[in-house]
Amino acid sequence: MNEKLKGEARRKIILDGYVNNEPLKDIAAKLGCSLASLKVSASKLGCTRTPKEAADFRRGFRIPENKRQDYYQLMTSGQYRSRECEQILGLLTTES
């Protein structure tokens, strides 16, 4: 009986963490498991982030489609950091 409750509680923590856009490290820390274990569990639950969503989450801001090519051009050939590209393209809304 305890195993089933533990599994249900684990599912709830994973789903809530993904819905609230919490960092994966924080979710894994709540569960006391590794990132790999968390990703496998999330994949089984069907709540993983797409590669685009994951990149936006890591970056901390969203790149509009009309500026995406310029952003990648600056990143690769200009060798700017992500935050610098954000400032150059005018995507920075508030100073952090």
N, C-alpha and C positions, 0 to 999 in steps of 0.2 A: 504494500500500500504506500509506504514512504517513497519508494522508487518512482511510482507514478506521479506523486505530488511534486517530487523533485524535478521530474521531466517537464511537467506542466509549468512549474515556476521558471524553469530554464527557458522554455519557449516564450513565455510572457516577457521575460527580461530581454531576450534577443529581439523580439518583435517591437517592443517599446523603444529599445535603443535605436533600431533602424528607422522607426517612424520619427523619432525626435532628432535624427541626424547626429547622434552621439558618435564620438570617435570610437573606432573598433577596439582600441586599447582599453578604453574605459569600460566598454561592455564586457570584454574578456576579463578585466580585473574584477568586475562584479560577480562573474561566474566562477572565477578562480581557475580559468583554463587558458590554453594558448590561443594565439590568433588563428592558427591553422584549424584548431578544433572549432572555434567560433565560426569561421568561414564555412566549414563543412556543415555545421548545424544550420546556419542561415541558408545555405544552398538547398538543404533538404526541406526547409520551411518555405522556400521560394521567395525570400525577401532580400536577396542580394542587390547591390547597387550595380548599375551598368557601368562600363568603363568611363563613359562620359560623366556620369554623376559622381563617380569616385574621384575623377580628376578635378571637377569643380569643387568638391568637398575639400580635397587636399589644398587646392589653390586658395580657397577662401572667397572666391568671387566667380561669377558666371560670365563667360565671353559670348557676346551676341554673335549670331551667324555672320553678319555683315563685316565683323572685325576679326573673325577667327583666322582667316588666311594671313592678315597682317600680324596678328599675335604670333603665329607659328613662324613666320618669316623673321621677326625680331628675335625669337627664342633661338632659332637655329643659326642663321647667318650673322645676326647682330650679337649673339651670345649674351643677351641681357638676362637678368633674373626675372622671375615671374612678376614680382612686385614692381620692378622697373618698367616692364612691358605694360602693366596695368596703368601706370602713371603716364607713360608716353601716349597710349591710346585713349586716355581720358576716361577710363573705367573706374577710377578711384572716386568713390562717393564721399567717404568720411575718412579722416586721418585716424589710423589706429596706433 
